[in-house]
């Protein structure tokens, strides 16, 4: 009975600091460094932005529009600042959908390559050799996979930041 009590006490002692740290992390203000790409949900709209200054609890949100080639230019992409109190929700950019786009493109390319081979069997032309068939399907799969990866790279993946 006593060893069971000791094990239970050790488990509770180990779990308590972890719970305390998780609760403390939820209470701490959001701290994001400059250069972070975020999606800002204001009370009057949504903007994609790159932070120009660290984002703290009692600050202005200083940012430039994203994606943009130049930041701070007076005409193209001026520096903007808004109070943090007007921010209703915040999301961080966590990569893109490149892999998913490549997989979808590869599937489309493989089906397209097989349709090309099917068109040979339905026509009066001579069927290509086995190595030519593999090359045709492989080539269309590779090309469409690359196109899918390019499309997926342009689609951002956003993760909400808890407030």
C-alpha positions in Angstrom: 0.0 0.0 0.0 2.8 2.4 0.9 4.7 2.0 -2.5 1.5 2.8 -4.4 1.0 5.9 -2.3 4.7 7.0 -3.0 4.3 6.5 -6.7 1.0 8.4 -6.8 2.6 11.3 -4.8 5.6 11.4 -7.2 3.2 11.5 -10.2 1.2 14.3 -8.7 4.3 16.3 -7.9 5.6 15.8 -11.4 2.3 16.8 -13.0 1.7 19.9 -10.9 4.7 22.0 -12.2 3.7 21.2 -15.8 0.1 22.3 -15.2 1.4 25.4 -13.5 3.6 26.3 -16.5 0.8 25.7 -19.0 -1.5 27.9 -17.0 1.2 30.6 -16.7 1.8 30.5 -20.5 -1.9 31.2 -21.1 -1.8 34.2 -18.8 1.4 35.7 -20.2 0.9 38.4 -22.9 1.7 37.5 -26.5 5.3 38.2 -27.4 6.2 38.1 -31.1 9.5 39.3 -32.6 9.9 41.7 -35.4 9.8 40.1 -38.9 7.1 37.6 -37.9 4.4 37.2 -40.6 0.9 37.4 -39.1 -2.7 37.8 -40.1 -4.2 40.6 -38.1 -8.0 40.5 -37.5 -9.0 44.0 -36.6 -12.5 45.1 -35.5 -12.9 46.6 -39.0 -11.2 44.0 -41.3 -8.3 41.6 -41.8 -4.7 42.2 -43.0 -1.7 40.0 -43.7 1.4 41.8 -42.3 5.1 41.5 -41.4 5.8 42.9 -37.9 8.4 45.7 -37.8 8.7 45.8 -34.0 8.2 43.2 -31.3 4.6 42.8 -30.3 4.1 43.1 -26.5 1.1 43.6 -24.2 1.1 47.4 -24.1 2.3 48.5 -27.5 1.3 49.6 -30.9 1.3 47.0 -33.7 3.9 48.4 -36.2 3.8 46.5 -39.5 4.0 46.5 -43.3 1.7 44.7 -45.7 2.6 41.1 -46.6 3.6 39.9 -49.2 5.4 42.9 -50.5 8.8 43.5 -52.0 9.6 46.7 -50.1 8.6 47.8 -46.7 8.5 51.4 -45.6 8.2 52.9 -49.1 5.7 55.8 -48.9 3.8 54.8 -52.0 4.0 51.0 -52.4 4.0 49.6 -48.8 4.0 52.3 -46.1 4.7 51.5 -42.4 1.5 51.3 -40.5 0.8 51.4 -36.7 -2.4 50.6 -34.9 -3.2 50.2 -31.2 -3.2 46.6 -29.9 -6.7 47.3 -28.4 -8.3 47.2 -31.8 -7.0 43.7 -32.5 -9.6 41.0 -32.1 -7.6 38.0 -33.3 -4.1 37.1 -34.4 -2.8 34.2 -36.5 0.8 33.2 -37.3 2.0 32.0 -40.6 3.3 28.4 -40.2 4.6 27.5 -43.7 2.7 26.8 -46.8 0.8 23.9 -48.5 3.7 23.0 -50.8 3.7 19.3 -50.0 -0.1 18.9 -50.4 0.0 20.8 -53.7 2.8 18.6 -54.9 0.8 15.4 -54.0 -2.3 16.7 -55.7 -0.3 17.7 -58.8 1.4 14.3 -58.9 -2.0 12.6 -58.8 -3.3 14.8 -61.6 -0.1 14.2 -63.6 -0.3 10.4 -63.2 -3.9 10.3 -64.3 -3.1 12.5 -67.2 -0.1 10.3 -68.2 -2.3 7.2 -68.1 -5.0 8.9 -70.2 -2.3 9.7 -72.8 -1.4 6.0 -72.9 -5.1 5.1 -73.1 -5.4 7.4 -76.2 -2.6 5.4 -77.9 -4.6 2.2 -77.4 -7.8 3.7 -78.8 -6.1 5.1 -81.9 -4.5 3.4 -84.9 -1.0 4.5 -83.8 1.6 2.0 -82.7 1.7 1.6 -78.9 5.0 3.0 -77.3 7.4 0.5 -75.7 7.2 -0.1 -72.0 10.1 2.2 -71.2 8.5 5.0 -73.3 5.3 4.5 -71.4 7.0 4.8 -68.1 8.9 7.9 -69.2 5.6 9.6 -70.4 3.7 8.9 -67.2 6.8 9.8 -65.1 7.3 13.1 -67.0 3.7 14.2 -66.8 3.6 13.3 -63.1 6.8 15.2 -62.4 5.7 18.3 -64.3 2.3 18.4 -62.7 3.8 17.7 -59.2 6.0 20.8 -59.7 3.1 22.9 -60.8 1.1 21.7 -57.8 4.0 22.6 -55.5 4.2 26.1 -56.9 0.5 26.6 -56.3 0.7 25.2 -52.8 3.6 27.4 -52.0 1.5 30.5 -52.6 -1.2 29.3 -50.1 -0.2 30.2 -46.5 -0.9 28.0 -43.5 -2.2 30.0 -40.6 -2.2 29.0 -36.9 -4.3 30.9 -34.4 -2.6 32.5 -31.4 -4.5 32.0 -28.2 -5.3 35.2 -26.3 
